[in-house]
Amino acid sequence: MTKILFVIPLVLITSAASAQQDRQKGHDACSRDVSRYCRAHMQDGDQVVLACLKQNRAKISKRCQQMLASHGQ
């Protein structure tokens, strides 16, 4: 029983770390595009910035476009 209780938090921590790495990669790929096209929305939250990037898809970098596509956006 003790082993099971120890493994569950470890899995959750690993999953959270992986999600943080994915988020950082997305940030790195799109940070210039956000600064250039979505600066006015940066304080409005991730969903608003994502919508802005989608609206400007034709203008954003290929790297950012690929990141959005790889995340189903």
Backbone hydrogen bonds, N-H to C=O, Kabsch-Sander energy under -0.5 kcal/mol:
donor,donor_aa,acceptor,acceptor_aa,energy
5,L,1,M,-2.0
6,F,2,T,-1.6
7,V,3,K,-2.2
8,I,4,I,-2.0
10,L,6,F,-1.3
11,V,7,V,-2.4
12,L,8,I,-2.2
13,I,9,P,-2.6
14,T,10,L,-2.4
15,S,11,V,-2.5
16,A,12,L,-2.3
17,A,13,I,-2.3
18,S,14,T,-2.1
19,A,15,S,-2.2
20,Q,16,A,-2.1
21,Q,17,A,-2.1
22,D,18,S,-2.3
23,R,19,A,-2.2
24,Q,20,Q,-2.2
25,K,21,Q,-2.4
26,G,22,D,-2.2
27,H,23,R,-2.4
28,D,24,Q,-2.8
29,A,25,K,-2.4
30,C,26,G,-1.8
31,S,27,H,-1.7
34,V,30,C,-2.7
35,S,31,S,-2.4
36,R,32,R,-2.3
37,Y,33,D,-3.1
38,C,33,D,-0.6
38,C,34,V,-1.9
41,H,38,C,-2.0
42,M,39,R,-1.3
44,D,41,H,-2.0
49,V,45,G,-2.0
50,L,46,D,-2.8
51,A,47,Q,-2.2
52,C,48,V,-2.1
53,L,49,V,-2.6
54,K,50,L,-2.4
55,Q,51,A,-2.1
56,N,52,C,-1.6
57,R,54,K,-1.3
59,K,56,N,-2.0
60,I,56,N,-1.6
65,Q,61,S,-2.5
66,Q,62,K,-2.6
67,M,63,R,-2.0
68,L,64,C,-2.6
69,A,65,Q,-2.5
70,S,66,Q,-2.6
71,H,67,M,-0.8
71,H,68,L,-0.9
72,G,69,A,-1.7
73,Q,68,L,-2.8
